[in-house]
């Protein structure tokens, strides 16, 4: 089973605000830019609840005072969203078993970690594809060592 775990901030995200201001200064019309940590996981059937509990109890991944955790059954980017990863980083080649902060992630057979960006227009709707593409190639992804998934 494949799913995505999205962890976003419920407190102000200064990194997203800075990136949004930079994109606007570059002439890219972005009304809102949201940043999330995203994990795409292959898990054994029946392990979803145990995995969720392990993630929620690992403070370096999720803190209920500052984060929102959402399970996405569709493990691909939404419209106006891009996922950025570093496929050649050492973290991309670990596990299984996958262990974070000394805790095993139960039932995980494959794990990918991304920074997900969601771009909205000034009306709060998903940004058009050409705006997302321009933002990715101008600022959000350094193709020398990162990969963008749309």
C-alpha positions in Angstrom: 0.0 0.0 0.0 1.3 3.5 -0.9 0.4 6.6 1.0 1.8 10.0 1.6 2.2 11.7 5.0 2.1 15.4 4.9 3.4 17.4 7.8 2.8 21.2 7.7 3.3 24.1 10.1 0.3 25.6 11.9 2.6 28.5 13.0 3.9 31.1 10.6 6.3 29.6 8.1 9.1 32.1 7.5 10.8 30.0 4.9 7.7 29.8 2.8 7.0 33.6 3.2 10.6 34.4 2.1 10.3 32.1 -0.9 6.9 33.7 -1.8 8.3 37.2 -1.6 11.3 36.2 -3.7 9.1 34.7 -6.4 7.0 37.8 -6.5 10.1 40.0 -6.8 11.1 37.8 -9.7 7.8 38.5 -11.4 6.1 35.2 -10.7 2.5 35.8 -9.7 2.1 33.7 -6.6 -0.6 34.7 -4.1 0.3 32.1 -1.5 3.1 29.6 -1.1 2.8 26.7 1.3 5.6 24.4 2.3 5.2 20.9 3.8 7.4 18.0 4.7 6.1 15.0 2.8 6.9 11.3 3.1 5.8 8.8 0.5 5.7 5.4 2.0 5.2 1.8 0.9 3.8 0.0 3.9 2.6 -3.5 4.7 -1.1 -4.0 4.8 -2.5 -3.6 8.3 0.4 -1.4 9.5 -1.2 2.0 8.8 -2.3 2.7 12.4 0.9 1.6 14.0 2.9 3.7 11.6 0.8 6.7 12.3 1.3 6.3 16.0 5.1 6.0 15.5 5.2 9.2 13.5 3.0 11.1 16.0 5.2 10.0 18.9 8.5 11.1 17.3 8.9 14.7 18.2 11.6 15.4 15.5 9.0 14.5 12.9 5.7 15.8 14.4 5.0 18.2 17.2 1.2 18.8 17.8 1.9 22.3 19.1 3.3 23.4 15.7 2.5 20.8 13.1 -0.5 19.4 11.3 -0.3 15.8 10.1 -2.4 14.6 7.2 -2.5 11.2 5.5 -2.9 11.3 1.8 -4.1 8.1 0.1 -3.0 9.5 -3.3 0.8 9.4 -3.2 1.4 11.9 -6.0 1.4 15.7 -6.2 -1.9 17.6 -6.3 -2.5 20.2 -8.9 -0.3 23.3 -8.3 2.0 21.3 -6.2 5.6 20.2 -6.6 7.6 17.7 -4.6 11.4 18.3 -4.3 13.8 15.6 -3.2 17.5 14.8 -3.3 17.7 11.4 -4.9 21.4 11.0 -4.5 21.5 11.9 -0.8 22.7 9.2 1.7 19.2 9.4 3.4 17.6 8.2 0.1 19.5 4.8 0.4 18.7 3.7 3.9 16.4 0.9 5.2 14.4 -1.1 5.6 14.1 -1.1 8.5 13.6 2.6 8.6 14.6 4.2 11.9 14.2 7.8 12.9 15.1 9.3 16.2 15.7 5.7 17.5 12.2 4.6 16.6 11.4 2.0 14.0 8.7 2.9 11.5 6.6 -0.3 11.5 5.7 -2.0 8.2 7.6 0.5 6.0 9.2 -1.2 3.0 10.1 1.9 1.1 10.4 5.6 2.1 11.0 8.8 0.1 11.2 12.2 1.8 10.2 15.4 0.0 9.7 19.1 0.5 6.3 19.8 -1.0 5.4 23.3 -2.2 1.8 24.2 -3.0 1.3 27.4 -5.0 -2.0 29.4 -5.0 -3.0 32.4 -7.1 -4.2 35.7 -5.5 -7.8 34.4 -5.4 -6.8 31.3 -3.3 -7.1 28.9 -6.2 -4.4 26.5 -7.4 -1.9 28.4 -9.5 -1.8 27.7 -13.2 0.7 25.1 -14.5 2.9 27.7 -16.2 3.3 29.6 -12.9 4.2 26.4 -11.0 6.8 25.5 -13.7 8.4 28.9 -13.6 8.6 28.9 -9.8 10.2 25.5 -9.9 12.8 26.3 -12.5 13.6 29.8 -11.0 13.8 29.1 -7.3 12.2 26.0 -5.8 14.4 23.3 -7.3 18.2 23.3 -7.9 18.5 20.7 -10.7 22.2 20.2 -9.9 21.2 18.0 -7.0 17.5 18.0 -6.7 14.5 16.5 -8.6 11.1 18.0 -9.0 8.1 15.8 -9.2 4.8 17.2 -10.6 
